[in-house]
Amino acid sequence: MVTAGNNIQTADPSNIVIFGVTGDLSKRKLMPALVRMLCCGLVHDDSKILGVVNNRSEEVWLNLVREGMQQFSPEIIEDEEKWQRFKSRLIMVPGDLGDETTYQRVADALVTLDGKKNAMFYCAIPPEWYGTVTRGLHQAGLANEEEGYRRLVIEKPFGHNLASAQELNKELQSVFHENQIYRIDHYLGKESVQNLLVFRFANSIMEPLWNRNYIDHIQISTSETLGIEYRAKYYEKSGALRDMIQSHIMQMMTLVAMEPPVEFTADAVRDEKMKVLNAIRSIGPEQIKTDTVSAQYASGTVDGEHVPAYVSEENVSPESSTETFAAVRFYIDNWRWQGVPFILWTGKRLQEKVSEVMIRFRRPPFNLFNTHASIPAANALVFRLQPDGGIVFRLNAKKPGLTTDNETMVMRAPYADDTEEVADAYEILMHDVLIGDRTLFSRADEVETSWEIVEPILHAWENRVSIERYRAGTWDVPAMDALTRDCVGGWHKPTVHKKPA
Ligand SMILES: NC(=O)c1ccc[n+]([C@@H]2O[C@H](COP(=O)([O-])OP(=O)(O)OC[C@H]3O[C@@H](n4cnc5c(N)ncnc54)[C@H](OP(=O)(O)O)[C@@H]3O)[C@@H](O)[C@H]2O)c1
């Protein structure tokens, strides 16, 4: 839990309206984040949480909330006073999303706080409902900001391809102004991602190195040991490219590659991110073969347990060629990054669960010290996003003893030590919505442009008849070695640093 420090803006009291308050996201993330935010003052004490609930009595809903808290915020349930304080903020609004009267009930239930009816509408619902909810809010006059701010939060996926993303944006923007829409990407809410920005722009020694003159290539990755769990229905239609690269990983790429914004405000930052997306070289049919990799997990062993192949997972077609591993080599055609490969990759059922950004510098031009030894290893700067967020710098140093041979020295800077509190991404992002800061949210043009960039790959992959397989629990994707052959150090397979017991 984060504490509201000196430089944290206190939000005005608000009506926090959650559509889908009985779903998985609300239970695991939103309600625990809200309760912690209330306890530490990130949510104004007078705020109300309005849950739109279908086919359940208030008693049943409150029991559901309590059960969720028991699982995900047990410290609140163990403290009766805190639970009662949280419970007193909850208001149930009964209704089906498809019923117009639901939105009128929401309007009637909004509480006037400090003379205003500020409201944040959080859509924790299946994306096919976004349009209906937007229209419903409009018809009930709830997009109108005369009585207080009205902010709409939607969860990814923001469309399934370029056409559906454009359609969704059109629908949302026909009711809400773009500056009322908050497209949430919880990756950008992670403190370690924000640390990347601070590290880049608060250290003047970084800027001279941050370009094609010193950087050989960059790899941005998220690997998981888990399979698709219960998400087969969604994943079969999505695949790894849509699920991770088009959204989270491309967003991280824009933060790594963008020019310094003139100020740390929403549009200044997002304008710079957009320039990066606009400069990405388009991927033609030839590049699909040379610059992309797709693969799917076969059965294998993870943490000592046998796990099934993707095609044997529940609700997955045995003929499925959906990719559970995807990689793309992008080039950014601008002055800073010309010729520097950006390799974005992600996969499920790999050997380690790690998200990181790895900046690989060029090798020293020759070995000054020892003609028998090879040229020292290229330096690497790694931003570990999870687990154990922090920064690792790999440098070369002299081996101890009567020699000038070198060896790699690893400098680690954990993001936070064990005594420091790291805020959950949802706490940060919901607080940003409440104070009206859109910096960490995706703008419509960013979403559409990133779909435009990956669409040729999606089309090419749609028509494939077979797919490479890799053994679960391994890094057994040989095509990645080919993709990174010309990169110094090749494919960077992250390892998790085991803390001493
Ligand atoms: N779960 C995650 O960790 C996660 C992560 C990232 C993004 N997301 C996104 O967040 C959204 C919600 O995901 P989820 O996993 O929480 O889904 P979920 O568990 O299926 O929950 C969906 C919620 O929507 C409600 N709902 C559906 N149809 C309704 C209707 N006609 N009237 C009223 N309520 C209705 C459900 O109510 P009932 O309980 O009455 O069915 C439930 O509360 C999705 O867009 C998903 O892509 C989720």
Ligand as a Chemical Component Dictionary entry (heavy atoms), coordinates in Angstrom:
data_LIG
# 
_chem_comp.id                   LIG 
_chem_comp.type                 NON-POLYMER 
_chem_comp.pdbx_formal_charge   0 
_chem_comp.three_letter_code    LIG 
# 
loop_
_chem_comp_atom.comp_id 
_chem_comp_atom.atom_id 
_chem_comp_atom.alt_atom_id 
_chem_comp_atom.type_symbol 
_chem_comp_atom.charge 
_chem_comp_atom.model_Cartn_x 
_chem_comp_atom.model_Cartn_y 
_chem_comp_atom.model_Cartn_z 
_chem_comp_atom.pdbx_ordinal 
LIG N1  N1  N 0  -9.622  -10.161 -14.862 1  
LIG C1  C1  C 0  -8.494  -9.523  -15.114 2  
LIG O1  O1  O 0  -7.476  -9.685  -14.444 3  
LIG C2  C2  C 0  -8.426  -8.549  -16.260 4  
LIG C3  C3  C 0  -7.174  -8.014  -16.617 5  
LIG C4  C4  C 0  -7.099  -7.076  -17.642 6  
LIG C5  C5  C 0  -8.244  -6.679  -18.301 7  
LIG N2  N2  N 1  -9.459  -7.221  -17.939 8  
LIG C6  C6  C 0  -10.652 -6.741  -18.639 9  
LIG O2  O2  O 0  -11.596 -6.308  -17.647 10 
LIG C7  C7  C 0  -12.915 -6.575  -18.072 11 
LIG C8  C8  C 0  -13.624 -7.446  -17.042 12 
LIG O3  O3  O 0  -12.923 -8.658  -16.902 13 
LIG P1  P1  P 0  -13.285 -9.733  -15.789 14 
LIG O4  O4  O 0  -12.206 -10.750 -15.857 15 
LIG O5  O5  O -1 -13.573 -9.097  -14.490 16 
LIG O6  O6  O 0  -14.642 -10.362 -16.382 17 
LIG P2  P2  P 0  -15.745 -11.233 -15.617 18 
LIG O7  O7  O 0  -15.158 -11.919 -14.432 19 
LIG O8  O8  O 0  -16.400 -12.062 -16.656 20 
LIG O9  O9  O 0  -16.775 -10.154 -15.061 21 
LIG C9  C9  C 0  -17.675 -9.479  -15.894 22 
LIG C10 C10 C 0  -18.553 -8.596  -15.073 23 
LIG O10 O10 O 0  -19.499 -7.980  -15.956 24 
LIG C11 C11 C 0  -20.803 -8.202  -15.445 25 
LIG N3  N3  N 0  -21.803 -8.305  -16.508 26 
LIG C12 C12 C 0  -21.712 -9.009  -17.666 27 
LIG N4  N4  N 0  -22.859 -8.887  -18.375 28 
LIG C13 C13 C 0  -23.680 -8.096  -17.633 29 
LIG C14 C14 C 0  -24.993 -7.594  -17.808 30 
LIG N5  N5  N 0  -25.702 -7.866  -18.897 31 
LIG N6  N6  N 0  -25.512 -6.805  -16.855 32 
LIG C15 C15 C 0  -24.811 -6.491  -15.735 33 
LIG N7  N7  N 0  -23.556 -6.937  -15.512 34 
LIG C16 C16 C 0  -23.002 -7.722  -16.431 35 
LIG C17 C17 C 0  -20.701 -9.513  -14.717 36 
LIG O11 O11 O 0  -21.813 -9.630  -13.838 37 
LIG P3  P3  P 0  -22.332 -11.066 -13.321 38 
LIG O12 O12 O 0  -21.453 -11.409 -12.151 39 
LIG O13 O13 O 0  -23.721 -10.803 -12.940 40 
LIG O14 O14 O 0  -22.185 -12.027 -14.448 41 
LIG C18 C18 C 0  -19.376 -9.346  -14.007 42 
LIG O15 O15 O 0  -19.528 -8.541  -12.870 43 
LIG C19 C19 C 0  -12.786 -7.220  -19.451 44 
LIG O16 O16 O 0  -12.876 -6.221  -20.420 45 
LIG C20 C20 C 0  -11.379 -7.797  -19.437 46 
LIG O17 O17 O 0  -10.853 -7.899  -20.741 47 
LIG C21 C21 C 0  -9.559  -8.134  -16.940 48 
# 
loop_
_chem_comp_bond.comp_id 
_chem_comp_bond.atom_id_1 
_chem_comp_bond.atom_id_2 
_chem_comp_bond.value_order 
_chem_comp_bond.pdbx_ordinal 
LIG N1  C1  SING 1  
LIG C1  O1  DOUB 2  
LIG C1  C2  SING 3  
LIG C2  C3  SING 4  
LIG C2  C21 DOUB 5  
LIG C3  C4  DOUB 6  
LIG C4  C5  SING 7  
LIG C5  N2  DOUB 8  
LIG N2  C6  SING 9  
LIG N2  C21 SING 10 
LIG C6  O2  SING 11 
LIG C6  C20 SING 12 
LIG O2  C7  SING 13 
LIG C7  C8  SING 14 
LIG C7  C19 SING 15 
LIG C8  O3  SING 16 
LIG O3  P1  SING 17 
LIG P1  O4  DOUB 18 
LIG P1  O5  SING 19 
LIG P1  O6  SING 20 
LIG O6  P2  SING 21 
LIG P2  O7  DOUB 22 
LIG P2  O8  SING 23 
LIG P2  O9  SING 24 
LIG O9  C9  SING 25 
LIG C9  C10 SING 26 
LIG C10 O10 SING 27 
LIG C10 C18 SING 28 
LIG O10 C11 SING 29 
LIG C11 N3  SING 30 
LIG C11 C17 SING 31 
LIG N3  C12 SING 32 
LIG N3  C16 SING 33 
LIG C12 N4  DOUB 34 
LIG N4  C13 SING 35 
LIG C13 C14 SING 36 
LIG C13 C16 DOUB 37 
LIG C14 N5  SING 38 
LIG C14 N6  DOUB 39 
LIG N6  C15 SING 40 
LIG C15 N7  DOUB 41 
LIG N7  C16 SING 42 
LIG C17 O11 SING 43 
LIG C17 C18 SING 44 
LIG O11 P3  SING 45 
LIG P3  O12 DOUB 46 
LIG P3  O13 SING 47 
LIG P3  O14 SING 48 
LIG C18 O15 SING 49 
LIG C19 O16 SING 50 
LIG C19 C20 SING 51 
LIG C20 O17 SING 52 
# 
